[in-house]
Amino acid sequence: MTPASPAAHLAEPDPLALARIWYGFMTARVTIALAILVWHGALLALGQAVSPWLLLFCSGYLASALTLRLTGRPSHSEQPAKRFWIGTVGVDALVFSTLQLMQSGGSVNYSPLLGLPVLLAAVLGRRAIALGTAAGMTLLLLLLDIWKLYTRQAGDEAALFMQSGLTGMGYFVAAFLVNQLAARLEREEQLAQRSQQDAQLQTRVNELVIETLTDGVLVVDASGSTRAANPAARLLLGTDSRQGLAPLQLGSQPGWQALLALAQKTFAEDNPQQADIRIQHTGRSPRRVRVRTRMTEAIEGQTDSLCVMFLHDLREMEARLRTEKMAAMGRMSAAVAHEIRNPLAAITQANALLEEELSDPAQQRLTTMVRHNAQRLAKIVDEVLEIARVPVRSGLHSAPLQIKLDEAVDSICRDWLQQDPARRKVQVVLGTLGLPVDFDPDHLRRVLVNLLDNALRYESGQVGAVQVGTRLLPSRQSSLLVWSDGPPMEHTVEQHLFEPFFSSESRSSGLGLYICRELCERHRASIGYQRTSRERGGLAVQGNEFFVQFRPPKPSTLVARPFDIQPV
């Protein structure tokens, strides 16, 4: 139990700090009681006359102090204040004054111990209680002096009263100053506690903001070790986001060397840096990232600064810009396509009527040319309208279709191979263990046929020049691969592969790969390109590979038996 704090108008103090002070005073009382009891016991052992009642009285004081120390609990409420002062200040005043009266021969002076109740009241009580306790102890000193004069234990009464008066004045001064100091320390502690709470709240807000950022944030020291990394940064680096507390070493992965070099440059020049780098993931296409770095100021007592790296996925930035451009272009293209479709249908119909009437081979060649170009224009119009009809990414089905990737690829490849005997040299190898993926069958057919047509356009014509495969990554993520041994692409062509209306050929509309990417992203899959080697005839041959990575299946998905399709 404790009284009210000396600064009651402020917020309640820290319970731990108040408990430490309270237990400190209670321990001091137990120590003094034990010392008094041991002292009188030693006098009795040395053969001096000590009253048994005095020993019993000292033992009772020790038991009272020890009981309060072991069973009492500090409290902020003002209700137990009276009982507290009676059990501590009152008991101490009674015990010390009684000992002073009972001590024989004036060998021991117990009056200085009356300063303990004054200090206890000054630290734990209000100012009025502290000054009241000092006044009470002063009156006790005067009463003890009167008792000494009455029992003729002191001769010079002027000096005796002067000493008691000065001691009482010291009690008042000590009570006032200690109470003021305790109140000030309590206010400072409350301010520090509120500041700490505000700092913790701000830290939680900052952590929440950083955790939910779509851009990556890395905090790196001079050795290349990360002090912090949000989930977006770990995703860009290709690590497991569930290991959020594990530090990363930028020098441990070859694909992170560019990040490490940029961080070291920032530390060396002590200036912000910005660069576009490529982060290479094992088994995946490189990811282009724009990185901005900033240096933190060294905190007092710490000599090391930290480098904060902000990572922006260039694909997302370009996608936002592309979406804005395509929104305007799509509306215009759809309107133009509708306007073209009507006269194009009239041209196609008129050309068909002419073909029925004409018999001259030269004139038939002209109508055939018109028919082929009209069909090409109709295909471009259909693709433009298909782009305009592609829904936004948020418009996904609540229950996406699931297909077994190996069976779907097998069916699509067989249909595609039967259309032209020249395609019989294509090799197909499937190996996703029959796991399903979330993808529409018609959309998968359109994506795969488009990739096969592109691969057949640039292959060398040898057996195994085009290879189709599926594989299962260790993370149980399925992939579709289409590889051809065509020549390497130019860097400028590779950069714009999936952009609409971009093509390296004059007769291509440039919409095939763009529609493939839109269909993949509609099902939360990703499509990419890389230059890689494949085994053919026992030799490693370089070629161009397009790959589609699907979302990992749910854990409840059943696994079917694997099967392979041999080269045909």
C-alpha distance (Angstrom), angle and dihedral (degrees) to the residues before:
residue distance angle dihedral
M1 . . .
T2 3.79 . .
P3 3.77 135.2 .
A4 3.77 126.5 -112.9
S5 3.77 116.5 -66.9
P6 3.82 120.1 -99.8
A7 3.80 90.9 -114.5
A8 3.79 100.0 47.7
H9 3.79 93.8 156.0
L10 3.80 89.4 66.4
A11 3.76 126.9 70.3
E12 3.77 117.5 -73.5
P13 3.80 113.3 -81.0
D14 3.74 125.6 -114.6
P15 3.86 107.2 -71.5
L16 3.80 91.3 -142.8
A17 3.81 93.8 53.9
L18 3.81 92.3 45.9
A19 3.79 90.7 48.2
R20 3.82 91.6 52.3
I21 3.82 91.5 53.0
W22 3.79 92.5 45.1
Y23 3.79 94.1 49.6
G24 3.79 89.8 45.2
F25 3.81 92.4 59.1
M26 3.79 92.2 43.2
T27 3.79 90.4 51.7
A28 3.81 90.1 49.5
R29 3.81 90.5 53.7
V30 3.81 91.2 50.0
T31 3.81 90.3 49.0
I32 3.82 93.1 50.5
A33 3.81 91.9 46.4
L34 3.80 91.0 50.2
A35 3.81 91.8 47.4
I36 3.83 91.8 51.7
L37 3.79 91.8 48.5
V38 3.81 92.6 47.5
W39 3.82 90.4 47.8
H40 3.78 93.9 54.2
G41 3.77 91.2 42.3
A42 3.80 89.5 53.8
L43 3.81 91.0 50.0
L44 3.79 89.3 51.7
A45 3.79 91.2 49.1
L46 3.81 90.7 50.9
G47 3.80 89.8 57.2
Q48 3.77 100.0 -103.9
A49 3.78 120.5 140.8
V50 3.80 108.6 -97.3
S51 3.77 121.4 168.4
P52 3.81 114.5 -120.0
W53 3.79 87.7 -140.0
L54 3.82 88.3 59.3
L55 3.80 91.4 53.7
L56 3.79 90.3 46.8
F57 3.80 89.8 49.6
C58 3.83 92.1 50.8
S59 3.79 90.7 47.3
G60 3.79 90.2 52.4
Y61 3.81 90.8 51.4
L62 3.81 90.8 50.1
A63 3.80 91.0 49.1
S64 3.82 91.3 49.1
A65 3.82 93.5 48.9
L66 3.81 92.9 44.9
T67 3.81 92.9 48.3
L68 3.79 92.0 51.7
R69 3.80 90.2 46.7
L70 3.81 93.5 51.8
T71 3.80 102.3 36.2
G72 3.81 104.5 27.7
R73 3.78 121.5 95.6
P74 3.81 127.8 -161.5
S75 3.80 115.6 -113.9
H76 3.82 135.7 -175.1
S77 3.79 95.2 -144.4
E78 3.80 122.3 104.4
Q79 3.84 95.4 -141.9
P80 3.83 97.4 85.0
A81 3.82 92.7 46.1
K82 3.83 96.2 102.2
R83 3.79 94.0 47.8
F84 3.78 89.6 46.8
W85 3.79 94.4 53.6
I86 3.81 91.2 45.7
G87 3.82 91.6 49.1
T88 3.80 95.7 46.4
V89 3.80 116.1 17.3
G90 3.81 93.6 29.1
V91 3.79 94.5 46.7
D92 3.81 93.0 45.4
A93 3.81 92.2 49.7
L94 3.80 91.1 48.4
V95 3.80 94.6 46.2
F96 3.81 97.4 45.4
S97 3.80 94.0 45.0
T98 3.82 90.9 46.6
L99 3.80 91.2 50.4
Q100 3.77 89.6 49.7
L101 3.82 89.8 53.0
M102 3.82 94.7 44.1
Q103 3.78 97.9 45.6
S104 3.77 111.2 105.6
G105 3.75 129.2 -135.2
G106 3.78 94.7 5.0
S107 3.81 92.2 -91.3
V108 3.80 94.2 136.7
N109 3.80 126.7 39.3
Y110 3.83 111.4 -153.5
S111 3.80 96.6 175.2
P112 3.87 94.8 95.4
L113 3.82 87.6 64.0
L114 3.81 87.9 69.0
G115 3.81 85.6 78.3
L116 3.84 90.2 72.6
P117 3.84 94.4 69.3
V118 3.81 89.2 46.6
L119 3.84 91.9 54.0
L120 3.81 91.9 44.3
A121 3.80 92.1 52.4
A122 3.81 92.4 43.7
V123 3.81 94.0 52.9
L124 3.81 101.3 37.4
G125 3.82 101.6 27.5
R126 3.76 140.8 61.1
R127 3.76 122.5 -88.6
A128 3.82 92.8 -101.0
I129 3.80 91.3 52.2
A130 3.79 91.5 47.5
L131 3.83 93.5 50.3
G132 3.80 91.1 42.7
T133 3.79 90.4 52.7
A134 3.82 90.2 49.4
A135 3.82 89.5 51.1
G136 3.78 91.5 48.8
M137 3.79 93.0 50.6
T138 3.82 89.8 48.6
L139 3.81 90.8 53.0
L140 3.80 89.9 49.5
L141 3.78 89.8 52.9
L142 3.80 90.5 51.7
L143 3.80 91.5 47.4
L144 3.79 90.0 50.3
D145 3.82 89.5 51.0
I146 3.78 90.6 50.5
W147 3.81 89.0 50.2
K148 3.80 90.2 51.1
L149 3.79 90.7 51.3
Y150 3.78 91.0 46.3
T151 3.81 92.5 51.2
R152 3.82 90.3 41.0
Q153 3.83 92.6 -120.2
A154 3.85 90.1 133.5
G155 3.74 130.6 41.8
D156 3.81 109.2 -171.0
E157 3.78 103.4 61.9
A158 3.85 94.7 177.6
A159 3.79 92.6 57.4
L160 3.80 90.6 42.8
F161 3.83 94.2 53.5
M162 3.82 91.1 42.3
Q163 3.80 90.4 54.8
S164 3.81 91.8 48.5
G165 3.80 91.1 47.5
L166 3.80 92.7 51.4
T167 3.80 90.5 46.6
G168 3.80 90.5 50.5
M169 3.80 90.4 48.9
G170 3.78 88.5 52.0
Y171 3.82 88.9 51.7
F172 3.82 90.4 54.1
V173 3.81 93.4 47.4
A174 3.79 92.9 45.4
A175 3.82 92.1 46.7
F176 3.81 92.7 50.4
L177 3.82 96.5 44.6
V178 3.81 95.9 42.2
N179 3.81 90.8 47.6
Q180 3.81 91.1 50.4
L181 3.78 91.5 47.4
A182 3.83 91.9 48.2
A183 3.81 91.3 49.4
R184 3.78 91.6 49.6
L185 3.79 93.2 47.6
E186 3.79 89.1 49.3
R187 3.80 91.8 52.0
E188 3.79 90.8 48.4
E189 3.78 90.3 48.9
Q190 3.79 91.2 50.8
L191 3.80 91.6 49.4
A192 3.80 90.5 48.5
Q193 3.79 90.4 48.4
R194 3.80 92.5 50.7
S195 3.80 90.5 46.8
Q196 3.79 89.9 50.4
Q197 3.80 91.2 50.1
D198 3.81 90.9 49.1
A199 3.79 90.2 48.6
Q200 3.81 91.6 49.3
L201 3.80 91.0 48.6
Q202 3.79 91.1 49.1
T203 3.80 90.0 47.7
R204 3.81 91.1 52.7
V205 3.80 90.7 48.7
N206 3.82 91.2 49.2
E207 3.80 91.6 48.1
L208 3.80 91.1 49.3
V209 3.81 91.9 49.2
I210 3.80 92.6 47.2
E211 3.82 92.5 46.0
T212 3.80 92.1 53.6
L213 3.81 96.6 43.7
T214 3.77 115.2 117.8
D215 3.82 88.9 -148.0
G216 3.78 119.2 75.4
V217 3.80 121.6 -111.1
L218 3.82 121.9 -163.0
V219 3.81 127.2 -179.3
V220 3.81 109.0 -158.9
D221 3.79 131.8 -178.1
A222 3.80 126.8 -147.1
S223 3.82 92.4 -88.8
G224 3.80 92.6 58.5
S225 3.81 94.9 -107.2
T226 3.80 117.5 135.3
R227 3.79 117.5 -123.3
A228 3.81 92.3 -172.3
A229 3.81 137.2 4.0
N230 3.79 127.0 178.7
P231 3.85 121.5 -141.4
A232 3.81 92.6 -100.3
A233 3.81 91.0 56.7
R234 3.80 92.2 48.4
L235 3.79 89.8 49.9
L236 3.80 91.1 52.1
L237 3.80 89.7 48.3
G238 3.80 90.9 50.1
T239 3.83 96.8 -118.9
D240 3.78 131.2 132.1
S241 3.82 108.2 -84.7
R242 3.82 90.6 -154.9
Q243 3.82 89.7 71.8
G244 3.78 90.8 68.2
L245 3.81 95.5 150.1
A246 3.78 98.4 48.0
P247 3.83 112.2 101.5
L248 3.78 117.7 -126.9
Q249 3.79 126.0 -137.3
L250 3.80 108.7 -144.4
G251 3.79 90.0 -158.8
S252 3.81 93.4 56.5
Q253 3.84 95.8 75.2
P254 3.81 125.1 54.2
G255 3.79 90.8 -143.1
W256 3.83 91.4 59.5
Q257 3.80 97.0 53.9
A258 3.80 92.0 99.8
L259 3.81 90.2 56.1
L260 3.79 91.1 48.4
A261 3.80 91.5 49.4
L262 3.82 91.4 50.8
A263 3.82 91.2 49.4
Q264 3.80 91.8 49.3
K265 3.79 90.1 49.5
T266 3.79 89.7 51.9
F267 3.82 91.3 52.1
A268 3.81 92.3 44.9
E269 3.81 96.5 49.8
D270 3.82 95.9 30.1
N271 3.80 88.8 -140.4
P272 3.82 133.6 112.4
Q273 3.79 114.6 -93.1
Q274 3.80 134.8 -161.1
A275 3.78 128.8 -167.9
D276 3.80 142.6 150.5
I277 3.80 109.6 -123.1
R278 3.79 136.7 174.2
I279 3.80 118.6 -123.9
Q280 3.78 109.6 -155.1
H281 3.82 116.2 -147.4
T282 3.78 120.9 -161.8
G283 3.78 109.2 -104.2
R284 3.79 93.3 2.1
S285 3.73 138.4 86.1
P286 3.81 116.5 -90.7
R287 3.78 117.4 -93.7
R288 3.79 119.4 -135.2
V289 3.79 112.5 -137.0
R290 3.79 132.5 -179.2
V291 3.79 109.7 -140.7
R292 3.80 127.8 -162.9
T293 3.80 120.3 -174.9
R294 3.79 132.4 -159.8
M295 3.79 131.1 -177.1
T296 3.79 122.4 -131.2
E297 3.78 120.9 -139.2
A298 3.79 115.8 -108.8
I299 3.80 112.1 -104.5
E300 3.79 117.8 -127.2
G301 3.78 108.0 -87.4
Q302 3.81 92.5 24.9
T303 3.77 123.9 87.3
D304 3.80 98.8 -169.5
S305 3.79 124.0 87.2
L306 3.78 123.7 -157.5
C307 3.79 131.6 -133.5
V308 3.81 116.8 -133.6
M309 3.81 112.7 -156.3
F310 3.81 122.2 -162.9
L311 3.81 113.1 -158.1
H312 3.80 120.9 -159.8
D313 3.79 119.6 -172.8
L314 3.79 105.1 -129.2
R315 3.78 89.7 -154.8
E316 3.79 90.4 62.3
M317 3.79 92.5 45.0
E318 3.78 91.8 48.8
A319 3.81 90.8 44.1
R320 3.79 91.2 56.0
L321 3.78 91.3 49.2
R322 3.77 90.9 44.4
T323 3.79 91.4 49.6
E324 3.77 91.3 53.1
K325 3.78 91.9 48.5
M326 3.77 93.8 44.1
A327 3.79 92.1 49.7
A328 3.78 90.2 62.4
M329 3.79 95.1 36.0
G330 3.79 92.3 47.1
R331 3.78 93.1 57.0
M332 3.78 91.3 48.0
S333 3.82 93.9 43.9
A334 3.78 92.7 49.0
A335 3.78 90.9 52.2
V336 3.81 92.2 47.5
A337 3.82 91.7 45.8
H338 3.78 91.5 53.3
E339 3.80 90.0 50.1
I340 3.82 91.1 49.2
R341 3.80 95.1 46.8
N342 3.83 96.1 65.4
P343 3.86 98.5 51.4
L344 3.82 89.1 38.9
A345 3.78 90.4 57.1
A346 3.81 89.5 49.9
I347 3.81 90.8 50.4
T348 3.82 91.8 49.1
Q349 3.80 92.0 49.1
A350 3.79 93.8 46.9
N351 3.81 90.9 48.4
A352 3.81 90.3 51.7
L353 3.80 90.1 53.1
L354 3.80 90.2 49.4
E355 3.82 91.6 51.3
E356 3.80 89.6 56.8
E357 3.81 92.4 53.1
L358 3.82 101.2 40.0
S359 3.79 122.2 82.8
D360 3.81 101.4 167.4
P361 3.86 108.9 106.6
A362 3.81 91.9 -140.5
Q363 3.78 91.6 53.2
Q364 3.81 91.3 45.7
R365 3.80 89.7 54.3
L366 3.80 88.1 55.5
T367 3.81 92.9 50.6
T368 3.80 89.5 47.2
M369 3.79 89.5 53.3
V370 3.80 89.8 49.9
R371 3.82 90.8 49.1
H372 3.82 93.6 50.0
N373 3.78 93.9 48.7
A374 3.79 91.3 45.4
Q375 3.80 88.8 53.1
R376 3.79 89.9 49.6
L377 3.78 90.9 51.0
A378 3.80 90.5 47.7
K379 3.80 90.2 52.6
I380 3.82 91.4 51.0
V381 3.81 90.2 48.7
D382 3.82 90.4 50.9
E383 3.82 91.4 49.8
V384 3.80 92.3 49.0
L385 3.79 90.7 50.4
E386 3.81 89.8 46.4
I387 3.82 89.3 56.2
A388 3.79 90.3 50.9
R389 3.82 89.8 52.0
V390 3.84 96.0 49.7
P391 3.84 106.0 115.4
V392 3.76 124.6 -133.9
R393 3.80 119.1 -92.9
S394 3.77 93.5 -105.0
G395 3.78 91.0 60.8
L396 3.79 95.0 79.1
H397 3.77 123.5 143.8
S398 3.79 113.6 -93.9
A399 3.81 88.0 -134.7
P400 3.85 107.4 31.9
L401 3.78 119.6 -152.1
Q402 3.79 116.7 -101.1
I403 3.79 123.4 -149.5
K404 3.78 132.5 173.9
L405 3.77 103.1 -109.7
D406 3.81 97.7 -149.2
E407 3.79 94.5 50.0
A408 3.81 92.7 45.4
V409 3.82 93.5 48.8
D410 3.80 90.5 46.1
S411 3.82 92.3 53.6
I412 3.81 94.4 44.6
C413 3.82 93.3 47.9
R414 3.82 93.0 48.6
D415 3.81 91.6 51.4
W416 3.78 91.3 46.4
L417 3.83 93.3 47.6
Q418 3.81 93.1 51.1
Q419 3.79 92.6 58.5
D420 3.82 95.1 69.6
P421 3.84 129.1 20.4
A422 3.82 89.6 -146.5
R423 3.77 89.3 69.7
R424 3.82 93.9 65.0
K425 3.82 91.3 98.7
V426 3.80 91.9 70.1
Q427 3.83 114.6 113.0
V428 3.81 120.6 -144.4
V429 3.82 122.7 -167.6
L430 3.80 120.5 173.9
G431 3.78 126.3 -166.8
T432 3.81 117.1 153.4
L433 3.84 92.4 116.4
G434 3.80 90.9 -116.6
L435 3.79 94.9 -68.7
P436 3.81 115.4 159.5
V437 3.79 125.5 -123.8
D438 3.80 132.4 -158.0
F439 3.80 103.4 -107.2
D440 3.77 138.7 118.2
P441 3.85 111.0 -109.5
D442 3.82 94.2 -136.4
H443 3.78 91.6 48.9
L444 3.81 91.4 48.9
R445 3.80 89.8 50.8
R446 3.79 91.1 51.8
V447 3.81 92.8 48.1
L448 3.80 95.1 47.0
V449 3.82 95.5 44.0
N450 3.80 90.4 50.0
L451 3.82 91.3 50.9
L452 3.82 91.3 46.6
D453 3.80 92.3 50.1
N454 3.82 90.5 50.9
A455 3.82 92.0 47.4
L456 3.82 92.6 48.7
R457 3.78 90.0 50.8
Y458 3.84 94.0 63.6
E459 3.85 104.1 27.2
S460 3.82 123.0 117.5
G461 3.82 97.3 -123.9
Q462 3.80 96.4 -116.0
V463 3.78 125.3 126.9
G464 3.78 108.4 -81.1
A465 3.81 92.8 17.1
V466 3.82 87.6 130.5
Q467 3.80 119.8 39.6
V468 3.79 127.6 -175.9
G469 3.77 121.0 -167.6
T470 3.76 146.8 158.3
R471 3.78 125.1 -149.4
L472 3.77 140.0 178.5
L473 3.81 119.4 -128.7
P474 3.83 121.3 -144.6
S475 3.81 87.7 -102.7
R476 3.86 88.0 61.2
Q477 3.79 89.9 -109.9
S478 3.81 114.4 146.0
S479 3.81 122.6 -137.1
L480 3.80 135.1 -168.4
L481 3.82 117.1 -149.0
V482 3.82 130.4 -167.1
W483 3.83 113.7 -175.6
S484 3.79 131.2 -179.7
D485 3.79 131.9 177.5
G486 3.79 93.5 -126.4
P487 3.81 122.9 139.0
P488 3.81 118.9 -81.8
M489 3.78 117.9 -85.7
E490 3.75 122.8 -116.4
H491 3.78 114.9 -103.4
T492 3.80 92.3 -117.4
V493 3.81 90.7 52.7
E494 3.82 92.5 47.9
Q495 3.80 91.8 53.0
H496 3.82 92.8 57.5
L497 3.81 101.0 34.7
F498 3.80 96.7 120.5
E499 3.79 98.2 36.7
P500 3.81 117.6 112.4
F501 3.82 119.9 -102.9
F502 3.82 91.6 10.1
S503 3.79 116.3 127.8
S504 3.79 137.5 150.1
E505 3.82 89.5 -142.8
S506 3.76 125.7 70.1
R507 3.83 94.1 -141.2
S508 3.83 95.0 53.8
S509 3.79 123.1 90.8
G510 3.84 92.5 -145.1
L511 3.80 92.2 -133.3
G512 3.83 102.0 103.0
L513 3.82 100.1 83.1
Y514 3.78 91.2 36.9
I515 3.82 91.2 56.6
C516 3.83 89.1 45.9
R517 3.79 90.3 55.0
E518 3.81 92.6 47.1
L519 3.80 91.6 49.8
C520 3.81 91.2 49.0
E521 3.78 93.6 48.4
R522 3.79 89.8 48.1
H523 3.83 86.6 64.3
R524 3.83 93.7 39.4
A525 3.78 92.0 -107.6
S526 3.80 125.2 129.2
I527 3.78 131.0 -135.2
G528 3.78 125.7 -159.5
Y529 3.79 147.0 157.6
Q530 3.78 133.9 -126.3
R531 3.77 138.8 167.8
T532 3.78 107.5 -120.7
S533 3.79 142.5 150.7
R534 3.81 129.7 -109.6
E535 3.77 132.5 -170.5
R536 3.80 115.1 -106.4
G537 3.74 122.7 168.4
G538 3.79 91.5 -11.8
L539 3.82 92.7 -54.0
A540 3.78 131.4 101.9
V541 3.81 109.5 -118.7
Q542 3.80 124.8 -170.1
G543 3.78 117.1 -128.9
N544 3.78 148.2 147.2
E545 3.80 118.0 -82.9
F546 3.80 129.2 -168.1
F547 3.79 115.1 -166.7
V548 3.79 135.9 -172.6
Q549 3.81 118.6 -156.0
F550 3.79 115.7 -159.1
R551 3.77 129.5 -156.6
P552 3.83 113.8 -87.6
P553 3.83 111.9 -98.9
K554 3.79 121.9 -110.5
P555 3.83 116.4 -90.8
S556 3.80 90.7 -113.9
T557 3.82 92.5 60.8
L558 3.80 113.0 116.8
V559 3.78 118.9 -124.2
A560 3.77 117.1 -130.5
R561 3.78 127.9 -157.5
P562 3.82 116.4 -80.8
F563 3.74 123.4 -116.3
D564 3.80 135.4 -176.9
I565 3.77 132.5 -150.2
Q566 3.77 114.1 -141.7
P567 3.83 121.4 -135.8
V568 3.79 113.0 -77.5
